[in-house]
């Protein structure tokens, strides 16, 4: 325990001050409040662990963990849908936390999981230990799945709205942190199981989780503080876009109308080269063409077999291919040509280019022009 104490002090200080910083961000959003609450809960659990290490029992088993999953899930929900209202229904996610907090207080004088080697002893608290353990595992697992699914759904839908890739919009940082957070607890479950069935672990596996929590609190803090309120317009479009499949069936758009809209879109994109705008969104194209956004989405999906992201980036790749063969671009690097052609991300450019041509940009350029860079 003497090795974990300094880590607890670090985690307490970091999560507390990061929670304060996020709680005072301007403008304040519900998502910011939820992330701040998550960091404060991490801070509180570490404080309790520090107090327990002195021999003063604050609880019979950890209960704060039951807030981690709901807070991460709700953070994603309100970050991608900022116009969503926080109501009493959102509080239902914290019922397990309230239940086990109450139980922990009631049995405070009888620590149930202090020594995992007696976990399976058939005493009067055996059933409660089983219920707690299963609930603990299900809470972390279910909310991790919900968090990942909502991020995946958000990323998929963004391709109908924007033509570029951005970490603050795609929430890749949150996806990786959430996956890592679950994996760390899964490791805890495995180590705990080994301690239960035999004396295979020479230390209390419960305390190693604080190493993981400290690391992840740094991650959540760093990226949450940097996360701007860029979802104002994008998320408004996102929330409206979710309703559009239903609109398709009753939009009244006839086949010949859809064909004409597609022709108009292609004409505007090719003549005006709107794809050169790195920050092009479907809203921008709608305003430029006068075509309702949901009609653009419908026509691209149903008549062209593409989402907005793919539609625009195919033009950008073709622009790159054209510039590769233009002598005036011989001294340009591949990345400079890509950015001039509308791409704003090297990763996005490389993946789309290879998907369209079957070759990397450098391979293609060497084969076609002999220029290595």
C-alpha positions in Angstrom: 0.0 0.0 0.0 3.0 2.4 0.6 3.6 2.3 -3.1 0.1 3.3 -4.1 -0.2 6.2 -1.6 1.9 8.7 -3.7 -0.2 7.7 -6.8 -3.4 8.4 -4.9 -2.2 11.9 -4.0 -1.3 12.5 -7.6 -4.6 11.3 -8.8 -6.6 13.2 -6.2 -4.8 16.5 -7.1 -5.0 16.1 -10.8 -8.6 15.0 -11.0 -9.8 17.7 -8.6 -8.1 20.6 -10.3 -9.1 19.3 -13.8 -12.7 19.0 -12.6 -12.5 22.6 -11.4 -11.1 23.8 -14.8 -13.7 22.0 -16.8 -16.5 23.1 -14.5 -15.5 26.7 -15.1 -15.2 26.5 -18.9 -17.0 29.1 -21.0 -19.5 28.5 -22.4 -20.6 25.9 -20.0 -22.4 22.9 -21.4 -24.2 19.9 -19.9 -21.4 17.7 -21.3 -18.8 19.7 -19.5 -20.7 19.3 -16.2 -20.9 15.6 -16.7 -17.2 15.3 -17.4 -16.5 17.5 -14.4 -18.7 15.2 -12.3 -16.8 12.1 -13.6 -13.4 13.6 -12.5 -14.8 14.6 -9.1 -16.1 11.1 -8.6 -12.6 9.7 -9.5 -11.2 12.2 -7.0 -13.6 11.1 -4.3 -13.0 7.4 -4.8 -9.2 8.0 -4.4 -9.8 10.1 -1.2 -11.9 7.2 0.2 -9.2 4.7 -0.7 -6.6 6.9 1.0 -8.7 7.1 4.2 -9.4 3.4 4.1 -5.6 2.7 4.0 -5.3 4.3 7.5 -7.7 1.7 8.9 -10.8 3.9 9.1 -13.5 2.1 7.1 -15.5 4.5 4.9 -17.5 1.8 3.2 -17.9 -1.9 3.0 -17.2 -2.1 -0.7 -16.5 0.5 -3.6 -19.7 2.0 -4.9 -18.5 5.2 -6.7 -17.5 3.0 -9.7 -21.2 2.7 -10.5 -21.1 6.3 -11.6 -18.3 6.0 -14.1 -20.2 4.1 -16.9 -23.4 6.4 -16.8 -21.3 9.6 -16.7 -19.2 8.5 -19.7 -22.3 7.4 -21.6 -24.2 10.6 -20.8 -21.2 12.7 -21.7 -21.1 11.3 -25.2 -24.9 11.7 -25.5 -24.9 15.4 -24.5 -21.7 16.2 -26.4 -23.2 14.9 -29.7 -26.7 16.2 -28.9 -26.1 19.5 -27.1 -29.8 20.6 -27.4 -30.9 17.5 -25.5 -32.4 18.3 -22.1 -31.1 16.7 -18.9 -34.2 15.5 -17.1 -35.3 13.1 -14.4 -35.0 10.1 -16.8 -31.3 10.7 -17.1 -31.0 10.2 -13.3 -32.3 6.7 -13.6 -28.9 5.6 -14.8 -27.6 6.3 -11.2 -30.0 4.0 -9.4 -27.4 1.2 -9.0 -25.1 3.8 -7.5 -27.8 4.9 -5.0 -28.6 1.4 -4.1 -25.1 0.2 -3.4 -24.2 3.5 -1.7 -27.0 2.7 0.8 -26.0 -0.9 1.2 -22.4 0.1 1.7 -23.4 2.5 4.5 -25.6 -0.1 6.2 -22.8 -2.7 6.1 -19.9 -0.3 6.7 -18.8 -2.1 9.8 -18.6 -5.4 7.9 -16.3 -5.1 4.9 -17.4 -7.6 2.4 -14.6 -7.6 -0.2 -11.6 -6.5 1.9 -10.0 -9.9 1.5 -10.9 -11.6 -1.8 -9.6 -14.9 -0.5 -12.8 -15.3 1.7 -15.1 -14.1 -1.1 -16.6 -17.5 -1.6 -17.1 -18.3 2.1 -20.8 -19.1 2.5 -21.6 -16.6 5.3 -24.7 -14.3 5.6 -23.1 -11.8 3.2 -22.3 -14.3 0.5 -25.4 -13.5 -1.7 -24.8 -9.8 -1.4 -21.2 -10.2 -2.5 -22.3 -12.1 -5.6 -25.0 -9.6 -6.5 -22.5 -6.7 -6.0 -19.8 -8.4 -8.2 -22.3 -9.2 -11.0 -23.8 -5.7 -10.9 -20.3 -4.2 -10.9 -19.3 -6.2 -14.0 -22.5 -5.5 -15.8 -22.4 -1.8 -15.1 -18.9 -1.4 -16.5 -19.6 -3.7 -19.5 -23.1 -2.3 -20.5 -22.2 1.3 -20.3 -18.9 0.8 -22.1 -20.8 -0.8 -25.0 -23.4 2.0 -25.0 -20.6 4.6 -25.0 -18.7 2.9 -27.8 -21.9 2.4 -29.8 -23.0 6.0 -29.6 -19.5 7.2 -30.6 -19.6 4.8 -33.6 -23.1 6.0 -34.5 -22.0 9.6 -34.3 -19.0 9.0 -36.5 -21.0 7.1 -39.0 -23.6 9.9 -39.2 -20.9 12.6 -39.5 -20.1 11.3 -43.0 -23.5 12.5 -44.1 -22.8 16.0 -42.8 -19.1 16.9 -43.2 -16.4 16.3 -45.8 -13.4 16.3 -43.5 -12.1 14.5 -40.5 -11.4 16.2 -37.2 -10.5 14.6 -33.8 -12.7 17.0 -31.9 -15.7 16.0 -34.1 -15.1 12.3 -34.5 -14.4 11.8 -30.7 -11.7 9.2 -31.5 -9.9 10.3 -28.3 -13.0 9.4 -26.2 -13.5 6.1 -28.0 -9.9 5.0 -27.3 -10.0 6.2 -23.7 -13.4 4.5 -23.1 -12.1 1.2 -24.5 -8.9 1.4 -22.4 -11.0 2.3 -19.3 -13.0 -0.9 -19.8 -9.9 -3.0 -20.5 -8.3 -1.8 -17.2 -11.4 -2.9 -15.2 -11.5 -6.2 -17.1 -8.0 -6.8 -16.0 -9.1 -6.1 -12.5 -11.9 -8.7 -12.8 -9.4 -11.3 -14.0 -6.9 -10.5 -11.2 -9.7 -10.5 -8.6 -10.9 -13.9 -9.9 -7.4 -15.3 -9.5 -7.3 -14.0 -5.9 -10.7 -15.5 -5.1 -9.9 -19.0 -6.4 -6.4 -19.1 -4.9 -3.5 -17.1 -3.5 -2.1 -16.4 -7.0 -1.7 -12.6 -6.6 0.8 -11.3 -4.1 -0.9 -8.0 -3.8 -4.5 -6.6 -3.5 -5.7 -6.3 -7.1 -8.2 -3.6 -6.1 -5.4 -1.0 -5.6 -3.8 -1.5 -9.1 -7.0 0.1 -10.6 -5.9 3.4 -9.1 -2.9 3.4 -11.4 -5.2 3.0 -14.4 -7.7 5.5 -13.1 -4.9 8.1 -12.6 -3.7 7.7 -16.2 -7.2 7.9 -17.6 -8.1 10.9 -15.5 -5.2 12.6 -17.1 -6.5 11.6 -20.6 -10.1 12.6 -19.9 -8.9 15.9 -18.4 -6.5 16.8 -21.2 -8.9 16.2 -24.1 -12.1 17.4 -22.3 -10.4 20.8 -21.6 -9.4 21.1 -25.2 -12.8 19.9 -26.5 -14.3 23.1 -28.0 -18.0 23.7 -28.4 -17.8 22.9 -32.1 -20.8 20.7 -31.9 -23.2 23.6 -31.9 -23.9 23.5 -35.6 -22.6 20.0 -36.4 -24.6 18.4 -33.6 -27.7 20.4 -34.5 -27.4 19.0 -38.0 -26.7 15.6 -36.5 -29.8 15.6 -34.3 -31.9 16.6 -37.3 -30.2 14.1 -39.6 -31.3 11.3 -37.3 -34.9 12.0 -38.2 -34.3 12.1 -42.0 -34.6 8.4 -42.8 -38.3 8.8 -41.7 -38.5 11.9 -44.0 -37.2 9.9 -46.9 -40.3 7.8 -47.0 -42.6 10.8 -47.0 -40.4 13.5 -48.6 -42.5 13.2 -51.8 -39.3 13.4 -53.9 -40.1 11.7 -57.3 -37.5 9.7 -59.2 -37.1 12.3 -61.9 -36.7 15.1 -59.3 -34.1 13.1 -57.5 -32.2 12.6 -60.8 -32.3 16.3 -61.6 -31.1 17.2 -58.1 -28.2 14.8 -58.4 -27.3 16.4 -61.8 -27.4 19.9 -60.2 -25.2 18.8 -57.3 -22.6 17.3 -59.6 -22.6 20.3 -61.8 -22.1 22.8 -58.9 -19.4 20.6 -57.3 -17.5 20.2 -60.6 -17.9 23.7 -61.9 -17.3 25.6 -58.7 -14.9 23.1 -57.2 -16.5 23.5 -53.8 -14.6 20.4 -52.7 -11.4 22.6 -52.4 -12.9 24.0 -49.2 -11.4 21.9 -46.4 -14.2 22.7 -44.0 -17.1 22.0 -46.5 -20.2 20.7 -44.8 -23.5 19.6 -46.2 -25.1 22.8 -44.8 -22.6 24.9 -46.9 -23.5 23.0 -50.1 -27.2 23.3 -49.3 -26.9 27.1 -49.0 -24.9 27.3 -52.2 -27.2 25.2 -54.3 -30.6 26.1 -52.6 -31.3 22.4 -52.3 -32.6 21.3 -48.8 -30.0 19.4 -46.9 -32.2 16.3 -46.3 -32.8 16.1 -50.1 -29.0 16.2 -50.7 -28.5 13.3 -48.2 -31.4 11.3 -49.7 -30.3 11.8 -53.3 -26.6 10.9 -52.6 -27.5 7.8 -50.6 -30.3 6.5 -52.9 -29.3 7.7 -56.3 -25.5 7.9 -56.1 -24.8 5.2 -53.5 -22.5 7.5 -51.5 -22.6 9.5 -48.3 -21.6 13.2 -48.3 -18.1 12.5 -47.0 -17.3 10.0 -49.8 -19.0 12.1 -52.5 -16.8 15.1 -51.8 -13.6 13.3 -51.1 -13.7 11.3 -54.3 -13.5 14.7 -56.1 -10.6 15.6 -53.9 -8.7 12.4 -54.9 -9.4 13.1 -58.6 -8.0 16.6 -58.1 -4.9 15.1 -56.6 -4.5 12.7 -59.5 -4.9 15.6 -62.0 -2.2 17.6 -60.2 0.2 14.7 -60.1 0.3 14.8 -63.9 0.5 18.6 -64.1 4.2 19.7 -64.5 3.7 22.8 -62.4 3.1 20.7 -59.3 6.3 18.6 -59.8 8.0 20.4 -57.0 5.1 20.1 -54.6 5.1 17.5 -51.9 2.3 14.9 -51.9 0.9 16.4 -48.7 0.9 19.9 -50.1 -1.0 18.8 -53.1 -3.5 16.9 -50.9 -4.1 20.0 -48.7 -4.5 22.2 -51.8 -7.0 19.7 -53.1 -9.2 20.1 -50.1 -8.0 17.4 -47.6 -7.3 18.6 -44.1 -5.9 15.3 -42.7 -3.0 13.2 -43.9 -4.6 10.0 -42.5 -7.9 10.7 -44.3 -6.2 11.4 -47.5 -4.0 8.3 -47.5 -6.9 6.0 -46.6 -9.3 7.4 -49.2 -6.6 7.6 -51.9 -5.7 3.9 -51.4 -9.3 2.8 -51.3 -9.9 4.5 -54.7 -6.7 3.7 -56.5 -5.4 0.5 -54.7 -2.1 2.2 -54.2 -0.5 4.6 -51.7 -0.1 8.2 -53.0 3.7 7.8 -53.2 3.4 4.5 -55.1 1.0 6.0 -57.6 3.0 9.1 -58.2 6.2 7.2 -58.8 4.5 4.9 -61.2 2.8 7.7 -63.2 5.5 10.4 -63.1 8.7 8.9 -61.7 8.6 11.6 -59.0 9.3 10.1 -55.6 7.9 13.0 -53.5 
